[in-house]
Amino acid sequence: MDDLKSNKAKNVPAFLSSEVRAAYNRQRPPALQKRLCFAPFSSLYFSRNGDILACCYNRKFVLARYPADNLLGAWCGEEAQKMRQAMMGKALPVGCSSCQEQFKAANFSNVLARNYDRYANLPFPQAPLRLGTALFAAPFPRAFFQQLKAEARQLKYGRIRAASPPDMPRLMEFELSNTYNLECAFCFGEFSSSIRRNRDQLPAFPELYNADFVEELQPFLPHLWEAKFLGGEPFLIPLYFEIWAAIRKLNPGIRVHITSNGTVLNQKVIAALEGLKVSLILSIDSFEEDTFENIRKNAKFGQVMTNLQYFSRLARQKGSRLTLAVSPCILNAWEIPAIVARCNQEGWYVHFNTVWWPEELSLRRLPVQELDRLIHHYVQFRTHLNTKVKRQNANALSGLCNQLKLWSKNAGSYWTQK
């Protein structure tokens, strides 16, 4: 989990060298390279405490606060304009330090900013010009095919509709409650009601979002391309079922992403999933029972593995992707290649979160010799890159290796500064 406390403490823009920017842009279509991140131009993120943000990483740059501010004000307001303007410069805006760290590590496959490229505004009439420019861009032909894929994605997600103005959000991400049934090793009370109650011995947070919020969402829903639901545990948050019902009514074709810990599966959940165009992200950090239950405290490994098979079948039936969100840490570090191999075998995508907190579980804390041993262990992993899943998973593992290499290079500096 990202070190939100550290992120909040950084009140300066996140500068990147021209070399880092160029290396990142080589992974992207030419038309997207003028901006490092499209989140402020495409996304609204609703956090549990009422902060409306551009993404989950940047908790510093608050666009508005619900319920004091309305959604249209958050999207069109002064703070949103400031963040967009900042993103046009040479530095990432204030609060983007987590992505800055991943950029510097060349962890391009796992950097959050990459996720927002798909929502970039690429006006359809200009597509021939963009493709013509890409023909002469370096490296050829990769630049051209990258751009061609971006144009196809625009068609897939955008669905040319006169009713969809380009200045409406294309993505909304919901983190409306910390209702959660586990006490994960690298989580804390802000995201887990169980930890807040049992470990922190603190009262529950007030629930700020209600039926009025769902009503206020409705003018935005017809224009969305995608909606993402996080928690807490989404399948334990009643308001999410109301939003899903509104999506089914107003815009049933959008892709709905749900990040779950995989522990909750009942008839209410099954009915909701079967009525949505859903992609699932499951937080599963190990296929070893002891490791899994040490990380995901209160979860039962056998039950989650049974549920995983249902979720996998559902993804195949819907022709959608199933992604495992893995958090490499001290407890599971040596299992990472085995996790990738299992995902390759099953046709599941893998995404590696960056664990910053708690410090004692972060791989940043390892001595340089141990980090180098881990890197060697990871780079020894080999597989035939004969499917899209395997290629993307290999890129994710390569990005993780790059992150570890940076930490190895800077070993000790993170802790001596404290």
C-alpha positions in Angstrom: 0.0 0.0 0.0 1.2 3.5 -0.8 2.7 5.6 1.9 0.0 8.2 2.1 1.5 9.9 5.1 4.8 10.4 3.2 2.8 11.5 0.2 1.0 14.2 2.2 4.2 15.5 3.6 5.6 16.4 0.2 4.4 19.9 -0.8 6.6 20.5 -3.8 6.2 19.6 -7.5 7.7 16.3 -8.5 10.4 17.1 -11.1 11.6 14.5 -13.6 14.7 14.6 -15.8 14.3 14.8 -19.5 15.9 11.4 -19.7 13.2 9.8 -17.5 10.5 11.6 -19.4 11.9 10.4 -22.7 12.3 6.8 -21.5 8.7 6.7 -20.3 7.3 8.3 -23.5 9.0 5.7 -25.6 6.5 3.2 -24.1 3.5 5.4 -25.2 1.7 6.5 -28.4 3.2 9.7 -29.9 -0.1 11.6 -29.4 0.0 11.1 -25.6 3.5 12.2 -25.0 2.8 15.9 -24.2 1.4 15.0 -20.8 2.8 12.5 -18.3 -0.6 11.8 -16.8 -4.1 12.3 -18.0 -5.8 11.8 -14.7 -6.7 15.5 -14.0 -8.2 15.7 -17.5 -10.3 12.6 -17.4 -11.0 11.3 -13.8 -12.7 12.1 -10.5 -11.8 10.0 -7.5 -14.1 10.0 -4.4 -12.3 9.2 -1.2 -13.7 8.0 2.0 -13.2 11.3 3.9 -15.1 13.3 1.2 -12.0 14.5 -0.6 -12.5 14.6 -4.4 -9.2 13.9 -6.1 -7.8 13.1 -9.6 -6.4 9.7 -8.5 -5.8 7.6 -5.4 -2.0 8.4 -5.2 -2.2 12.1 -5.0 -4.1 12.9 -1.7 -2.5 16.3 -1.4 -4.1 18.1 -4.4 -7.7 18.2 -3.3 -10.1 19.3 -6.0 -13.2 19.7 -3.8 -14.8 18.2 -0.7 -18.1 16.3 -0.5 -20.8 17.1 0.6 -19.8 20.8 1.0 -18.9 21.0 -2.8 -20.9 19.5 -5.6 -19.6 17.2 -8.3 -19.8 19.6 -11.1 -17.9 22.2 -9.1 -15.2 19.6 -8.4 -14.8 18.9 -12.1 -14.9 22.4 -13.4 -13.6 24.3 -10.4 -10.5 26.4 -9.8 -8.4 23.6 -8.2 -9.1 21.2 -11.1 -8.0 23.9 -13.5 -4.8 24.5 -11.5 -3.9 20.8 -11.5 -4.5 20.5 -15.2 -2.3 23.5 -15.8 0.4 22.1 -13.6 0.4 18.8 -15.5 1.2 20.6 -18.7 4.6 21.7 -17.3 7.9 19.9 -16.8 7.1 18.7 -13.3 4.3 16.5 -11.9 1.9 18.5 -9.7 2.3 18.8 -5.9 1.5 15.4 -4.3 2.6 13.2 -7.2 5.6 11.9 -5.4 4.6 8.2 -5.5 4.5 8.2 -9.3 7.7 10.3 -9.4 9.4 7.5 -7.5 8.2 4.9 -9.9 9.1 7.0 -13.0 12.6 7.4 -11.7 12.9 3.6 -11.2 11.7 3.0 -14.8 8.8 1.0 -13.2 6.7 2.0 -16.2 4.4 -1.0 -16.3 3.2 -0.5 -12.8 3.2 3.3 -12.5 -0.3 4.6 -11.8 -0.1 7.4 -14.3 0.0 4.9 -17.2 -3.6 3.7 -16.4 -5.0 7.1 -17.5 -3.6 7.1 -21.0 -6.7 5.3 -22.2 -8.9 8.2 -21.3 -7.0 10.8 -23.2 -9.1 13.1 -25.5 -8.2 12.1 -29.0 -10.7 13.8 -31.3 -11.9 11.4 -34.0 -11.5 13.8 -37.0 -7.8 14.2 -36.2 -7.1 10.5 -36.2 -5.6 10.5 -39.8 -3.2 13.3 -38.8 -2.1 11.5 -35.6 -1.5 8.3 -37.5 0.4 10.1 -40.2 2.6 11.8 -37.6 3.2 8.4 -35.9 4.4 6.9 -39.2 7.5 9.2 -39.0 8.0 8.9 -35.3 10.8 6.9 -33.7 11.0 4.0 -33.1 9.2 2.9 -36.3 7.0 0.8 -36.7 6.3 0.5 -32.9 5.3 4.2 -32.6 2.7 3.8 -35.4 1.2 0.6 -33.9 1.1 2.2 -30.5 -0.9 5.0 -31.9 -3.1 2.7 -33.9 -3.9 0.8 -30.7 -4.7 4.1 -28.9 -7.1 5.0 -31.8 -8.8 1.6 -31.5 -9.1 2.0 -27.8 -10.8 5.4 -28.3 -13.4 3.7 -30.6 -13.8 0.8 -28.1 -14.3 2.9 -25.0 -15.5 6.2 -26.5 -18.4 4.9 -28.6 -19.0 8.0 -30.8 -22.0 9.7 -29.2 -23.2 13.3 -29.7 -24.4 13.3 -26.1 -20.8 12.8 -24.8 -19.0 16.1 -24.6 -15.3 15.9 -24.2 -15.2 17.9 -21.1 -17.0 15.4 -18.9 -15.2 12.8 -16.8 -14.6 9.6 -18.6 -13.6 7.7 -15.4 -14.9 7.8 -11.9 -13.3 5.9 -9.1 -15.1 5.3 -5.8 -13.5 4.7 -2.4 -16.6 5.7 -0.4 -16.2 3.6 2.7 -13.5 1.7 4.7 -15.9 -1.1 5.5 -13.6 -4.1 5.5 -13.6 -7.6 7.0 -9.8 -8.2 7.1 -6.8 -6.7 8.9 -4.2 -6.9 6.2 -0.5 -6.7 7.3 0.2 -3.6 5.3 -3.1 -1.8 5.7 -4.3 0.7 8.3 -7.5 2.0 9.8 -8.1 4.6 7.1 -8.9 1.7 4.7 -10.0 -1.0 7.0 -12.9 -0.7 9.5 -11.7 -3.9 11.2 -8.2 -2.4 11.8 -9.7 0.9 13.0 -11.9 -1.0 15.5 -9.6 -3.8 16.7 -6.1 -2.6 16.2 -6.5 1.2 16.6 -9.3 1.0 19.1 -11.0 4.0 17.5 -14.6 4.7 16.6 -15.9 4.2 13.1 -15.6 6.9 10.5 -18.8 8.7 9.6 -20.3 7.6 6.2 -20.4 10.8 4.1 -22.0 9.4 1.0 -25.7 8.4 0.7 -28.6 8.3 -1.7 -28.2 12.0 -2.4 -24.8 11.3 -3.8 -26.1 8.6 -6.1 -28.7 11.1 -7.3 -26.0 13.7 -8.0 -24.0 11.1 -9.9 -26.7 10.4 -12.5 -26.1 13.3 -14.9 -22.4 12.1 -15.1 -23.0 8.3 -15.6 -24.2 8.5 -19.3 -20.8 10.0 -20.3 -18.5 7.6 -18.4 -16.3 5.1 -20.2 -15.4 3.3 -17.0 -16.1 3.2 -13.3 -13.8 1.7 -10.6 -14.9 0.6 -7.2 -12.5 0.2 -4.2 -12.9 0.0 -0.5 -12.7 -1.3 2.1 -14.3 -4.3 0.5 -16.7 -3.2 -2.3 -19.0 -6.2 -1.8 -19.7 -5.1 1.8 -20.6 -1.5 0.9 -24.4 -1.2 0.3 -24.2 2.1 -1.6 -22.1 0.5 -4.3 -25.0 -1.8 -5.2 -27.2 1.3 -5.6 -24.6 2.9 -8.0 -24.3 -0.4 -9.9 -28.1 -0.4 -10.3 -27.9 3.2 -11.7 -25.2 2.2 -14.1 -27.3 -0.7 -15.4 -30.1 1.8 -16.0 -28.2 4.7 -17.5 -25.1 3.3 -19.1 -25.0 -0.5 -19.0 -22.2 -0.6 -21.6 -19.4 0.9 -19.5 -16.6 -1.2 -18.1 -17.0 -1.6 -14.3 -13.8 -2.4 -12.4 -14.1 -3.9 -8.9 -11.1 -4.4 -6.6 -12.0 -7.1 -4.0 -10.1 -9.2 -1.5 -12.0 -12.2 -2.8 -13.6 -13.2 0.5 -17.2 -12.2 -0.2 -19.3 -14.2 -2.7 -23.0 -14.6 -2.2 -26.2 -14.4 -4.3 -26.4 -10.6 -4.0 -22.9 -10.3 -5.3 -23.4 -12.8 -8.1 -26.6 -11.0 -9.3 -24.7 -7.7 -9.4 -21.8 -9.1 -11.3 -23.9 -10.9 -13.9 -25.7 -7.6 -14.7 -22.5 -5.6 -15.2 -19.8 -5.4 -17.9 -17.3 -6.1 -15.2 -13.5 -6.6 -14.8 -12.3 -7.9 -11.5 -9.1 -7.1 -9.7 -8.5 -9.4 -6.8 -6.0 -8.6 -4.0 -4.2 -11.9 -3.7 -0.6 -11.9 -2.6 0.3 -15.5 -2.3 -0.7 -19.0 -3.3 0.8 -20.4 -0.2 -1.8 -20.8 2.6 0.5 -19.7 5.5 1.8 -16.7 3.6 -1.6 -15.7 2.4 -3.2 -15.8 5.8 -0.3 -14.0 7.4 -0.8 -11.1 5.0 -4.6 -11.2 4.7 -5.5 -11.6 8.4 -9.0 -13.1 9.0 -9.2 -14.5 5.4 -9.5 -18.2 4.8 -7.2 -19.3 2.1 -9.4 -22.3 0.9 -12.5 -20.2 0.6 -10.7 -17.4 -1.3 -9.3 -20.0 -3.7 -12.8 -21.4 -4.3 -14.1 -17.9 -4.9 -11.2 -17.2 -7.3 -12.4 -20.1 -9.5 -15.8 -18.6 -9.8 -14.4 -15.1 -10.6 -12.1 -16.7 -13.2 -15.1 -18.5 -14.9 -17.1 -15.2 -14.8 -14.3 -13.4 -16.5 -14.0 -16.0 -19.3 -17.8 -15.9 -19.8 -17.8 -12.2 -20.1 -14.7 -12.0 -22.2 -13.1 -9.6 -19.6 -9.8 -9.7 -17.8 -9.2 -10.9 -14.3 -6.2 -9.2 -12.6 -4.4 -10.2 -9.5 -3.2 -7.1 -7.6 -0.1 -8.4 -5.7 1.7 -6.4 -3.0 5.3 -7.6 -2.9 6.6 -7.3 0.6 9.0 -9.0 3.1 6.4 -11.8 3.6 6.0 -12.9 0.0 9.0 -11.6 -1.8 10.4 -15.0 -2.8 7.1 -16.2 -4.1 6.7 -13.5 -6.8 8.0 -15.6 -9.8 5.7 -18.5 -8.7 2.7 -16.1 -8.6 3.5 -14.9 -12.1 3.8 -18.4 -13.4 0.4 -19.3 -11.9 -1.2 -16.2 -13.5 0.4 -17.1 -16.8 -1.0 -20.6 -16.6 -4.5 -19.5 -15.7 -4.7 -16.5 -18.1 -4.8 -13.9 -15.3 -3.1 -10.6 -15.5 -0.8 -9.5 -12.6 -0.2 -6.0 -11.3 2.4 -5.2 -8.6 1.5 -2.6 -6.1 4.4 -0.7 -4.5 4.5 -1.3 -0.7 5.8 1.8 1.1 4.2 1.2 4.5 4.6 -0.1 7.1 8.4 0.3 6.8 9.2 -3.1 8.4 7.3 -4.9 5.5 8.6 -2.7 2.6 11.3 -4.2 0.4 13.0 -0.9 0.5 14.1 -1.8 4.0 16.1 -4.8 2.9 20.0 -4.6 2.9 21.5 -4.2 -0.5 22.7 -7.8 -0.6 19.2 -9.1 0.0 17.7 -6.8 -2.6 20.3 -8.0 -5.2 19.5 -11.6 -4.4 15.8 -10.9 -5.0 16.5 -9.1 -8.3 18.6 -12.1 -9.4 15.8 -14.5 -8.4 13.3 -12.5 -10.4 15.3 -12.1 -13.6 15.9 -15.8 -13.7 12.2 -16.3 -14.3 11.7 -17.3 -17.9 8.5 -18.1 -19.9 7.5 -18.2 -23.6 6.0 -14.8 -24.4 3.4 -16.3 -26.7 0.3 -14.6 -25.3 -0.8 -11.1 -24.5 -1.2 -12.1 -20.8 2.3 -13.5 -20.6 3.8 -10.4 -22.3 2.1 -8.0 -20.0 2.9 -10.0 -16.9 6.6 -10.1 -18.0 6.5 -6.3 -18.3 5.0 -6.0 -14.8 7.7 -8.2 -13.4 10.4 -6.2 -15.2 9.0 -3.0 -13.8 9.1 -4.5 -10.3 12.8 -5.4 -10.9 13.5 -1.9 -11.9 11.9 -0.6 -8.7 14.1 -3.0 -6.7 17.2 -1.9 -8.6 16.6 1.7 -7.7 16.1 0.8 -4.0 19.3 -1.3 -4.1 21.2 1.7 -5.6 19.8 4.0 -2.8 19.9 1.4 0.0 20.0 3.0 3.4 19.2 6.5 2.2 15.5 6.1 2.9 16.1 5.3 6.5 19.1 7.4 7.4 17.0 10.5 6.4 14.4 9.8 9.1 
